[in-house]
Amino acid sequence: MEITYLPVDDQGQVSVSGVATAIKANTILITIMHANNEVGTIQPIAEIAQIAKECGILLHTDAAQSIGKIPATVDNLGVDLLSIAGHKVYAPKGVGALFVRDGVKLANLERLDQPILDVIDNPEKTQQTTAIGTLF
């Protein structure tokens, strides 16, 4: 596995053309933070989604800073995966949510480390995660 990091401009924004140029034959995922919590930059996720779709690459965005503050629907953004942090939307701290578009296949949970499986099997965490679902 190889990770490619892209530079940003003086406003903290990644270049759409830079994303397109960075794609390689073995690229399987593009992941970009939607909104930066330090400088407020909003990334051009919808435009990057078009490129990802044309290339058959999954697109993930971390919407922890944008969800509930600016328009950030999965359909408008065009993402395959969208993650949020519960405490950013007044759900319990320590839980999050991952939207997975229909048809996207994720790795088998049996391959996860035991500490992660312990959290998934924890009834308290299940209840807390359900709290996020009621917000949407």
N, C-alpha and C positions, 0 to 999 in steps of 0.2 A: 504494500500500500504506500502511496506517495501523496503528500499533501502539498498543494500549491497555495501560497499566500500572495495576495494581490495588494499593491500599494493603493493608497487613497490620495485624493487631492487635498488642497489646503483647507477645504471645508469638511474633510473626512468622508468624502463620497468616492465609492469605487466606480470606475469607468465601465460602462456597459460594453464598449468595444474591447476593453482590457479583459473582461470576463470571457468574451468570445474568443479572443486570441489565446487565452490560457487553457482552453479546452483541448484535451489530448484524446487520442483514440481510446484510451483506457479510463477516461473520466466517467465516474458513475454517479457522482453527487456534487451539487453546488450548494453551499450553505453560507448564508449572509444574514447578519443582524439587520432587522428592518429599520429600527430607529436607535440611534446612539444616545445613551443616557447622559453622557458627559457634554457633548457639543450640540446635540439635537439634530444631527444629520439624519435625513430620511433617505434610505437607499432606493434606487429605482428597481424595485423587485419585479413589478409587472413586465418591464422591458427585459429583464434578465430571464424571467419565466418564459418569454417567447423564444429566446435563444435556447434555453434548456430543452424546451419541448421539441424544437426543430432538430436538436441533436440527440433526442432520446435519453436525456439525462434528468435524474430526479433533482428537484429543487426544494431545499429546506430553508425556512427563515425562522429566526428567533424573534418572536413578536412580544417578548416580555415587556418592553418599554412602550410599545405602540398600541397594544390591544386595549380597547376601551377609551383611548385618548384621541386617536385619529382613525380614519377609515382603514380597516385592516381585515377585510373578509378574505377567506381563502379563494373565493371565486374572483374577486377583483384583483387580488395579487397573482393568481394563477399558480400558486405553489402546490406541491405534492405533499409536503410535510410542514407543519407550523407548530412551534412549541411556545408555551407560555409558562410563566411562574405564578403560582397561585396567589402569593402575597401581593402581587401587583394589581390584582383584581378583587381584593378584599376576601380572598379565600384563605384558609389556614396556611401559615408559613411552613415550608418544607415539602409542599406537594406541587405538582405541575401537571400540565396536560400536553398531549401530543396529538394533533390532528393528522390523520393519515387518509389521504384521498382514496376512494374506492379503486381497487385494482392494484394498488401499491403493495408489494410483498416485502415484509420486513424479516430480518433474521429470526430464526427459531428461538423462542425464549429459553429452551433447554441449554443454549450455548452461553447464557448469561452467567456471570459470577454469582455465587451463593448469596453474598450480602444484598445484591439487587433483588434476587428472588425472595429473600426474606421480607423485603419491603413490599413487594408485590403481593405476597401472601398475608400481610398484616391487615387484619380487619379494620383497625383504626385508620390506617392510611387509605383504605378503600373508602371509608366514610368521608374522610377529608377530601379525597379526590372527587367524590360525588358532589361535594359542595361547590366545586368549580363548575361542574356540569349544569348545576341549577342556575348559574349566572348567564349561561348562553342558551 
